[in-house]
Structures are given as C-alpha cells and as structure tokens.
Amino acid sequence: MSNSSLTQGFLVKQAGMLSLIQDAGRFGAFNIGLTNGGPIDLLAFQWANRLCHNTVNATAIEISLGGLTLTAQVDTSLAVTGANMPLTINGEIKALWRSYHVKAGDVIALGFATQGVRCYLAVAGGFNITPSFGSTATVCREGVGGLHGGKLLAGDMLACASNNINSNKKQNLLLVEKLIPTYTDEIILHTVPSYQQQHFSSQQQRLFFSNEYTVSKSFDRMGYRLEGQAIACDIKGILSEGICHGAVQIPADGQPIVLLNDRQTIGGYPKIGAVSSIDTAKLGQLNQGGKVRFEPISMEQAHNLFHLNLSRFNRTELVVCD
C-alpha cells in the first residue's frame, strides 16, 4: 500500500469497473519504455480540476463505465465531469460539471454511464499520491502509478487535504449548461496524414477518409480497434519506431487501430495518419458500436484547432453556485 493509506481522505467502498488515479500524464520516460498514461478525455479532466480551484494537472480519478463508491473522511470539495454517469451524495442525485462541499462521513456514488464512457472526479487540492517516475498516472500494463500500479480496489485510501477552514473554504463553481460537452455515438476524427502515407495508394486513402468505421469490442486505454472498410498498404511492416498519441495503425487485416494514452512506446505497423488530441478525447468517450469517420487536416490546421480550443478553455469563466 502507498504511504497515503496512513492519512485521511476518501475510502474506496466499491471500486467500479475500472477506476484509475491519473494526473496529466508521464512525459519524458519513453526512453525507458514507459508510456504517457494520463486522462483519456483531457478536457473533462481539466474541467474537473478547475471546478475545484486546482491546477489543471492535479491528481484526480478516471472512472470508466461507473460503479465507484467513496466515503469521505475529511471535509472538502469535489467535482465530477465527463460521461453521463449518475452521481449521488448520501443518496441524493447531483448534477455533474459543478463542485460540491462534502463532509466526513458523506457517501459519494457513481452509477453506470448512460452516454459516454469516462468520468473524472477531482477534489480540492488534488489527491495526495506519491509519484512514480515523475507522475501519479496509472498505467496498468506497466504496473506503475496510482497507489499500487493498478486500478483502485475496495479498501484503498485516497489521501487528500481537508478544506474545512472557513476562511479558506472556496466557493462552489459550475460550468454553464450551454458549454458542457455533449457525448454522441457518432464522431469525426480530424487526422493529419502520416509521413508513411506514400505507402497507401490514393485509392486506399480515399477509401479511408470516405468510409464509416465502427468501434469494435476491442477498445481500451491503449487504443480503439475499428471495424469497416479494410485499408491496404504496400508494406506489411516497418522497423519498430516511436508511436505518437492518436497514431492510426493499419495492421495486416486492414482494420484501423487508433492508439491512445497507454499505447506501447514503439511499434512496427505502418501508420496512415494521426488523430488530433482534441478528437482522441471524443473517441475515448465512445463505447462499442460507436461510429467514426476520419477527416484529413494539415499539421497547421491541427495546431490551430488545438490553440483555439485551449484559448476557449482558458477564457471560459465558471459561475459561482451554492
């Protein structure tokens, strides 16, 4: 157990399907074979932290599908953002995308998502977790991060500071409804063509960008395997090389795989492009059967989209609420 078990915070009563400690991610460790980890839906993660007056990379919990139940052992504030996952505090239904004061003894429960896949639960000041290789991000495949290198378990204690001093107690905040992201079953993935695109004929590229794909049963934090029009490549493999976030690999069966946060650090499949980080967040909220279309954009357009979204996030004012 982590040394966080020696302090107070939130006791995990039910761990849910897959609940993971995450900060913004582990960077600079590819050379020793450690991938980034971090939140699949970075925007929802950052909003959860902002709603708690935190820095945007403070340690929070990513809850996949639902089922997490916590008991507070300190007085503090929390916020839940992301998928439409029913939230209750002491059995009372609460809205997402806003913060709440909670007291020691309160029970916080998340049901199962009705739309989207992943939620983020942040607390004031962030969870106090000992970093591994410079980050608290949990990557189960590598056994690093979090409390014990894996998903949360019943009985785990998630340490955090008390926020009960009235003079320091910060106001609850909410994101106005019109600005709350919506999660749908059909998305467009803006994709920068790869430097390996010459190995895909113009016909194959047109097929890739004009056909709809379906999320298969094989999807997780490593990547999403899609089903649909097979794409042919004039090479079957390449020398293993580093793989970027959002890379679209085309394996021998021609079915695209979009790689996400917990991807391997190197790989040998040819890549037809890379999906923008804005859209990988949307992909990470799709369940099996979700529909995907790819749309080509230039590197400059991808940069513009990223910075426009970042500017919009930074300029958005949160509203004080009860």
ABEGO torsion letter per residue (X at the ends): XBAAAABBEBBBABAEABBBBBBAEBBGAAAAGBBAEEBABAAAAAAAAAAAGBBAABBBBBBBGEGBBBBBABBBBBBBBEBBBBBBBGGBBBBBGBBBBBBBGBBBBBBBBABEABBBBBBBGEBBBBBBGGBABBBAAAGBEEAAGBBBBBGBBBBBBBAABAAABBBBBBBBAAABBBBBABBBBBBBBBAAAAABBAAAAAAAAABBBBBBABBBAAEBBBBEBBBBBABABBBBBBBBBGBBBBBAAGBBBBBBAABBABBABBBAEBBBAAAAAAAAABBBGBBBBBBBBBAAAAAAAAAAAAAAAAABBBBBBX
